[in-house]
Amino acid sequence: MNLNDKLKNIDELQKFLIENPIEENFNKSIEADFNLHYTHDSTAIEGNTLTLIETQVVLEGITIGGKTIREHLEIINHAEAIEYIYDLVKNNIPLSENVICDIHSIILNNINKSEAGKYRKLLVRVGDFTPPQPYLLKPQMEEFIRTYEKLDTHPILKASFVHLEFVRIHPFIDGNGRTARLLMNLELLKNNYPAINISFEKRAQYYQAIKEYSKLNNGTHQFDNLVADYMLERLQEKKAMWEYDNNIENSDKSNIDTPNDDTPPSQGQGTRHKK
């Protein structure tokens, strides 16, 4: 399936889910489970060694023996950053350098206070790629925001651009990957799409798509297809959850006993037991 076909399918699924929303409490449980996996995978990609179960335990306020304080804080901070981007969407706050720095400040909170939310002052290397010199960061971030504001394209492609261009600039000394994935999801959420989770198990594909971006000046990027694939999968899962919930509801309705003429309504027949 080519990219245009993927985007068409995505739009159809999004339209279906907007017109047929998942029941509120059920959706909250789906999103809570998603956010747990998202926090685990996004921190694991950057080297955090906590398992999924340990991640859940840490978010419940329990310390894991044998794990560093930093690893605990990475989990806690990432979960807080997810809540923050939802607040940004709720309050209709536009993307800006200040917003980006605020997200990064949460990511490095109590980990590296001197660097949290501040552009790096050192030259760094990422594999075989060298991001811009520190003195170029401010003008390139300003240009990034200007380009973003003028970019008129499908929201999936705009979210892909936000991630890729931010990673290319690599403005912070640490936490760029987690911040990039949060910014990508911020863009998706603003456009009524669900967030997506880059799987830790598929990180090699993720890294390759990022690497490919640095070699192209235009055209369709692997990363565009990657984001589209993840979104298709997420929307298909949510539609399947909607179908499951509605099948349960219809089953409940079909199992309601029909009272006979001799049974007074006060005996409670016809009461639903679901939810």
C-alpha positions in Angstrom: 0.0 0.0 0.0 1.5 3.4 -1.0 1.5 6.4 1.3 -1.5 8.1 -0.3 -3.6 5.0 0.2 -2.5 4.7 3.8 -3.5 8.3 4.4 -6.9 7.7 2.8 -7.5 4.7 5.1 -6.4 6.7 8.1 -8.8 9.5 7.3 -11.7 7.0 6.9 -10.9 5.3 10.2 -10.6 8.7 12.0 -13.9 9.8 10.6 -15.6 6.5 11.8 -14.2 6.9 15.3 -15.2 10.6 15.5 -18.7 9.6 14.5 -18.7 6.5 16.7 -16.8 7.3 19.8 -15.8 4.6 22.3 -17.7 4.7 25.6 -15.9 7.2 27.8 -14.8 5.0 30.7 -13.7 2.2 28.4 -11.7 4.6 26.3 -10.0 5.9 29.4 -8.8 2.4 30.3 -7.6 2.0 26.7 -5.6 5.2 26.8 -4.2 4.5 30.2 -2.9 1.2 29.0 -1.5 2.9 25.8 0.3 5.5 27.9 1.9 2.9 30.0 3.3 1.1 27.0 4.3 4.4 25.4 6.2 5.5 28.5 8.0 2.2 28.7 8.9 2.0 25.0 10.0 5.7 24.7 12.3 5.5 27.7 13.6 2.0 26.8 14.6 3.3 23.3 16.9 5.7 25.2 18.4 3.0 27.4 16.1 2.7 30.4 16.2 -0.9 31.6 12.9 -1.0 33.5 10.4 -3.7 32.2 6.8 -2.9 31.4 5.7 -4.3 34.8 8.4 -2.3 36.6 7.3 0.8 34.7 3.7 0.3 36.0 5.0 -0.2 39.5 7.1 2.9 39.5 4.1 5.0 38.3 2.1 3.6 41.2 4.8 5.1 43.5 6.9 2.1 44.3 10.7 1.9 44.0 12.3 -0.9 42.2 15.4 -2.4 43.9 18.5 -2.5 41.8 17.4 0.3 39.5 18.9 3.8 39.4 17.1 6.9 40.6 17.6 8.3 37.1 15.7 5.4 35.6 12.8 6.0 38.0 12.7 9.7 37.2 12.8 9.1 33.5 9.6 7.0 33.8 7.9 9.5 36.2 8.9 12.5 34.0 7.7 11.0 30.8 4.3 10.2 32.2 4.0 13.8 33.4 5.1 15.0 30.0 2.3 13.0 28.4 -0.2 14.7 30.7 1.3 18.1 29.7 0.8 17.6 26.0 -2.8 16.7 26.6 -3.2 19.9 28.5 -1.6 21.8 25.6 -4.2 20.4 23.3 -7.1 21.0 25.7 -6.0 24.6 26.0 -5.3 25.1 22.3 -1.7 26.2 23.0 0.3 26.5 19.7 3.7 24.9 19.2 6.5 27.3 20.0 10.1 27.3 21.3 8.8 27.9 24.8 6.5 24.9 24.6 9.3 22.7 23.3 11.6 23.9 26.2 8.8 23.3 28.7 8.3 19.7 27.5 12.1 19.1 27.7 12.2 20.6 31.2 9.7 18.0 32.3 11.7 15.2 30.7 14.9 16.2 32.6 13.2 17.3 35.8 15.4 16.4 38.8 17.8 14.6 36.4 19.8 17.5 34.9 18.4 20.8 36.1 21.2 22.8 34.6 20.3 21.6 31.1 16.5 21.1 31.4 14.8 23.3 28.8 18.0 24.9 27.6 19.7 24.6 24.3 23.0 22.8 24.4 26.3 24.6 24.5 28.4 21.7 23.3 28.9 20.0 19.9 27.5 16.5 19.9 27.5 13.5 17.6 24.7 11.0 17.0 26.1 7.9 15.4 27.7 9.1 12.1 25.6 12.3 12.1 26.8 15.6 13.5 23.9 18.0 14.5 24.4 21.8 14.1 26.9 23.7 16.1 25.5 25.3 19.3 25.6 28.8 17.9 23.3 27.7 15.1 20.6 26.2 17.4 18.6 29.3 18.1 18.3 30.5 14.5 17.5 26.9 13.3 14.9 26.4 15.9 13.3 29.7 14.9 13.3 28.6 11.3 11.9 25.3 12.3 8.9 26.9 14.0 8.4 29.3 11.0 8.4 26.4 8.5 6.1 24.4 10.7 3.6 27.2 10.9 3.5 27.6 7.1 3.5 23.9 6.3 0.2 22.9 4.6 0.1 19.2 4.4 -1.7 16.1 5.8 -1.4 16.1 9.7 0.4 12.7 9.6 3.1 14.2 7.4 3.3 17.4 9.5 3.8 15.3 12.6 6.5 13.4 10.8 8.2 16.6 9.8 8.1 17.9 13.4 9.8 14.8 14.7 12.4 14.6 11.9 13.4 18.2 11.8 13.6 18.5 15.6 15.9 15.4 15.8 18.0 16.8 13.0 18.6 20.0 14.9 19.1 18.1 18.2 18.9 21.2 20.3 19.4 19.7 23.8 22.3 17.8 25.3 20.0 14.9 26.4 16.3 13.9 26.0 15.9 14.8 22.3 14.4 11.5 21.3 11.7 11.5 24.0 11.0 15.1 23.3 10.7 14.5 19.5 8.2 11.7 20.0 6.1 13.8 22.4 6.1 16.7 19.8 5.0 14.3 17.1 2.2 13.1 19.3 1.3 16.6 20.2 0.8 17.4 16.6 -1.3 14.3 16.1 -3.5 15.0 19.1 -4.1 18.5 18.0 -5.7 17.2 14.8 -8.0 14.6 16.5 -5.7 11.6 15.9 -4.7 9.4 18.8 -1.1 9.3 19.9 1.2 6.6 18.5 3.9 4.5 20.2 7.2 3.8 18.5 7.8 0.2 19.6 11.1 -0.5 21.4 11.2 -3.9 19.6 11.1 -2.0 16.2 13.6 0.6 17.1 16.1 -0.5 14.4 13.4 0.4 11.7 12.8 3.7 13.6 16.5 4.6 13.6 16.9 3.7 9.9 14.0 6.0 8.9 15.5 8.9 10.9 18.9 8.2 9.3 17.4 8.2 5.8 15.9 11.7 6.4 19.3 13.2 6.7 20.2 12.0 3.2 17.2 13.4 1.4 16.2 16.9 0.5 12.7 16.2 -0.5 10.3 13.5 -1.5 8.5 10.8 0.5 10.5 9.7 3.5 10.6 6.3 5.2 9.5 8.1 8.3 6.3 9.3 6.7 5.4 5.7 6.0 6.5 4.6 9.5 4.2 7.2 11.2 1.3 6.3 8.8 1.8 2.6 9.6 1.7 3.1 13.3 -1.4 5.3 13.0 -3.2 2.8 10.8 -2.5 0.1 13.4 -3.6 2.4 16.3 -6.9 3.4 14.6 -7.6 -0.2 13.6 -7.1 -1.3 17.2 -9.4 1.4 18.5 -12.1 0.5 15.9 -11.8 -3.2 17.0 -12.3 -2.0 20.6 -15.4 0.0 19.6 -16.8 -3.1 17.8 -16.0 -5.3 20.9 -17.7 -2.9 23.3 -20.8 -2.6 21.1 -21.0 -6.3 20.6 -21.0 -6.7 24.4 -23.7 -4.0 24.7 -25.9 -5.6 22.0 -25.4 -9.0 23.7 -26.5 -7.5 27.0 -29.6 -6.1 25.4 -30.5 -9.5 23.7 -30.2 -11.2 27.1 -32.7 -9.0 28.8 -35.6 -11.1 29.9 -39.0 -10.1 28.5 -41.4 -9.8 31.5 -44.6 -11.8 31.2 -47.9 -10.3 31.9 -48.0 -11.7 35.4 -44.6 -10.2 36.5 -44.7 -6.7 38.0 -42.1 -4.3 36.7 -40.9 -3.6 40.3 -39.1 -7.0 40.4 -36.3 -5.4 38.3 -36.5 -7.4 35.1 -35.0 -5.6 32.2 -32.2 -4.0 34.2 -28.8 -4.0 32.3 -25.8 -5.4 34.2 -23.1 -4.0 31.9 -21.1 -1.1 33.4 
